[in-house]
């Protein structure tokens, strides 16, 4: 097995993708943040002291996807063509489900950008609601789907 992120001396390196043809690529990731029902009710009602929790978390997720290469070592800076961050409120389980979809036409995939968008959106929800509750749990961040490039399509079976 060849390790792509190490050179012949065993030192870390960014993979050279310059010879790969650009292809349309898409990735969708998801995660959850669990909280007390009262906290979720205040977020839904827009009563958080810091403002519109989900609106700010959406922008934070989008910004995070755009800056993934600055956060994750050896990730390539990418020209992203679409970033979507969506929320699903699950009141019976007092959970907010976060989904991020990222697209580009390039030489490397966008899985890390989608995962980073979900992670930072969840962290932003926590930050904006922590005055109401510090026991929130960020959970189950995972890749749901990706397509494009040599490895083709991946679809999580439990998605």
PyMOL commands that set and color helices and strands:
alter all, ss='L'
color gray80, all
select helices_A, chain A and resi 37-45+53-66+68-71+111-129
alter helices_A, ss='H'
color red, helices_A
select strands_A, chain A and resi 23-34+80-90+95-106+137-147+154-155
alter strands_A, ss='S'
color yellow, strands_A
deselect
rebuild
show_as cartoon
